[in-house]
Amino acid sequence: MAVAALSLNSILASPAQINPQVKTDTQPVVPQGAQDAQKTAKSAQTDTITISAQALKMADDKGAVAKEEAKKADAQRALLLAGDKSDAAKKATQYNAVKAYAAVSAGR
């Protein structure tokens, strides 16, 4: 009976690689260096997401709605400021009219 010599390749190889007729219940042996490389590759992977065209459109629509609301708010502020200026001018005119009437009345 002849015994095959052991080599580095035969030690690192799985039984199925040495004798294809052998069936094993164990998982294939992966060298530690390969396992470390797989862990590094898995940790280097990043999560990716896919955004549909509809989702992009909805996000853009929300941005457009927000811009439109900001424009409306700015317009309302401008109207309030114009109203305040108009009220101030009206009060000044009334004050001047009362003052002028008092001056005319005092001169009689």
SESE-651764 format. One record per residue (C-alpha): residue number from 1; residue in one letter; z, x, y. Coordinates in nm, 2 decimals, always signed. Layout:
% residues N
+-----+---------+--------+--------+--------+
| num | residuo |      Z |      X |      Y |
+-----+---------+--------+--------+--------+
| NUM |       A |      Z |      X |      Y |
...
+-----+---------+--------+--------+--------+
This chain:
% residues 108
+-----+---------+--------+--------+--------+
| num | residuo |      Z |      X |      Y |
+-----+---------+--------+--------+--------+
|   1 |       M |  +0.00 |  +0.00 |  +0.00 |
|   2 |       A |  -0.10 |  +0.14 |  +0.34 |
|   3 |       V |  +0.10 |  +0.09 |  +0.65 |
|   4 |       A |  -0.08 |  +0.09 |  +0.98 |
|   5 |       A |  +0.05 |  +0.34 |  +1.23 |
|   6 |       L |  +0.23 |  +0.21 |  +1.54 |
|   7 |       S |  +0.07 |  +0.26 |  +1.87 |
|   8 |       L |  +0.16 |  +0.16 |  +2.22 |
|   9 |       N |  -0.12 |  -0.10 |  +2.21 |
|  10 |       S |  +0.00 |  -0.25 |  +1.89 |
|  11 |       I |  +0.36 |  -0.28 |  +2.02 |
|  12 |       L |  +0.25 |  -0.45 |  +2.35 |
|  13 |       A |  +0.00 |  -0.68 |  +2.18 |
|  14 |       S |  +0.09 |  -1.02 |  +2.04 |
|  15 |       P |  +0.08 |  -1.07 |  +1.66 |
|  16 |       A |  -0.23 |  -1.29 |  +1.70 |
|  17 |       Q |  -0.41 |  -1.00 |  +1.87 |
|  18 |       I |  -0.33 |  -0.76 |  +1.59 |
|  19 |       N |  -0.40 |  -1.00 |  +1.30 |
|  20 |       P |  -0.60 |  -1.31 |  +1.41 |
|  21 |       Q |  -0.51 |  -1.49 |  +1.08 |
|  22 |       V |  -0.14 |  -1.49 |  +1.17 |
|  23 |       K |  -0.01 |  -1.81 |  +1.34 |
|  24 |       T |  +0.31 |  -1.78 |  +1.54 |
|  25 |       D |  +0.54 |  -2.05 |  +1.68 |
|  26 |       T |  +0.64 |  -1.82 |  +1.97 |
|  27 |       Q |  +0.47 |  -1.79 |  +2.30 |
|  28 |       P |  +0.26 |  -1.48 |  +2.36 |
|  29 |       V |  +0.46 |  -1.18 |  +2.49 |
|  30 |       V |  +0.38 |  -1.09 |  +2.85 |
|  31 |       P |  +0.48 |  -0.75 |  +2.96 |
|  32 |       Q |  +0.75 |  -0.75 |  +3.24 |
|  33 |       G |  +0.51 |  -0.59 |  +3.49 |
|  34 |       A |  +0.27 |  -0.88 |  +3.45 |
|  35 |       Q |  +0.55 |  -1.13 |  +3.48 |
|  36 |       D |  +0.66 |  -0.97 |  +3.81 |
|  37 |       A |  +0.31 |  -0.97 |  +3.94 |
|  38 |       Q |  +0.28 |  -1.35 |  +3.86 |
|  39 |       K |  +0.61 |  -1.41 |  +4.04 |
|  40 |       T |  +0.48 |  -1.22 |  +4.34 |
|  41 |       A |  +0.16 |  -1.41 |  +4.34 |
|  42 |       K |  +0.34 |  -1.75 |  +4.32 |
|  43 |       S |  +0.58 |  -1.66 |  +4.60 |
|  44 |       A |  +0.28 |  -1.55 |  +4.82 |
|  45 |       Q |  +0.11 |  -1.89 |  +4.78 |
|  46 |       T |  +0.14 |  -2.12 |  +5.07 |
|  47 |       D |  +0.15 |  -2.50 |  +5.07 |
|  48 |       T |  -0.17 |  -2.66 |  +5.19 |
|  49 |       I |  -0.23 |  -3.01 |  +5.31 |
|  50 |       T |  -0.55 |  -3.21 |  +5.35 |
|  51 |       I |  -0.58 |  -3.43 |  +5.65 |
|  52 |       S |  -0.83 |  -3.71 |  +5.62 |
|  53 |       A |  -1.08 |  -3.79 |  +5.90 |
|  54 |       Q |  -0.90 |  -4.12 |  +5.94 |
|  55 |       A |  -0.57 |  -3.96 |  +5.99 |
|  56 |       L |  -0.71 |  -3.72 |  +6.25 |
|  57 |       K |  -0.87 |  -4.01 |  +6.43 |
|  58 |       M |  -0.54 |  -4.20 |  +6.43 |
|  59 |       A |  -0.36 |  -3.90 |  +6.57 |
|  60 |       D |  -0.62 |  -3.86 |  +6.84 |
|  61 |       D |  -0.59 |  -4.23 |  +6.92 |
|  62 |       K |  -0.22 |  -4.20 |  +6.96 |
|  63 |       G |  -0.27 |  -3.91 |  +7.20 |
|  64 |       A |  -0.52 |  -4.12 |  +7.39 |
|  65 |       V |  -0.28 |  -4.41 |  +7.41 |
|  66 |       A |  +0.00 |  -4.18 |  +7.53 |
|  67 |       K |  -0.23 |  -4.04 |  +7.80 |
|  68 |       E |  -0.33 |  -4.39 |  +7.91 |
|  69 |       E |  +0.03 |  -4.50 |  +7.93 |
|  70 |       A |  +0.11 |  -4.19 |  +8.14 |
|  71 |       K |  -0.18 |  -4.28 |  +8.38 |
|  72 |       K |  -0.05 |  -4.64 |  +8.41 |
|  73 |       A |  +0.30 |  -4.51 |  +8.48 |
|  74 |       D |  +0.16 |  -4.27 |  +8.74 |
|  75 |       A |  -0.03 |  -4.56 |  +8.90 |
|  76 |       Q |  +0.28 |  -4.78 |  +8.91 |
|  77 |       R |  +0.48 |  -4.50 |  +9.08 |
|  78 |       A |  +0.20 |  -4.45 |  +9.33 |
|  79 |       L |  +0.21 |  -4.82 |  +9.41 |
|  80 |       L |  +0.58 |  -4.82 |  +9.45 |
|  81 |       L |  +0.57 |  -4.52 |  +9.68 |
|  82 |       A |  +0.29 |  -4.68 |  +9.89 |
|  83 |       G |  +0.50 |  -5.00 |  +9.90 |
|  84 |       D |  +0.80 |  -4.80 | +10.02 |
|  85 |       K |  +0.59 |  -4.63 | +10.29 |
|  86 |       S |  +0.45 |  -4.97 | +10.39 |
|  87 |       D |  +0.80 |  -5.12 | +10.41 |
|  88 |       A |  +0.92 |  -4.82 | +10.62 |
|  89 |       A |  +0.63 |  -4.86 | +10.86 |
|  90 |       K |  +0.69 |  -5.24 | +10.88 |
|  91 |       K |  +1.06 |  -5.18 | +10.96 |
|  92 |       A |  +0.97 |  -4.92 | +11.22 |
|  93 |       T |  +0.72 |  -5.16 | +11.39 |
|  94 |       Q |  +0.98 |  -5.44 | +11.39 |
|  95 |       Y |  +1.24 |  -5.21 | +11.54 |
|  96 |       N |  +1.00 |  -5.10 | +11.81 |
|  97 |       A |  +0.91 |  -5.46 | +11.88 |
|  98 |       V |  +1.27 |  -5.56 | +11.91 |
|  99 |       K |  +1.34 |  -5.26 | +12.13 |
| 100 |       A |  +1.04 |  -5.34 | +12.35 |
| 101 |       Y |  +1.15 |  -5.71 | +12.38 |
| 102 |       A |  +1.50 |  -5.59 | +12.48 |
| 103 |       A |  +1.36 |  -5.36 | +12.74 |
| 104 |       V |  +1.14 |  -5.64 | +12.88 |
| 105 |       S |  +1.43 |  -5.89 | +12.87 |
| 106 |       A |  +1.66 |  -5.65 | +13.05 |
| 107 |       G |  +1.41 |  -5.60 | +13.33 |
| 108 |       R |  +1.40 |  -5.97 | +13.42 |
+-----+---------+--------+--------+--------+
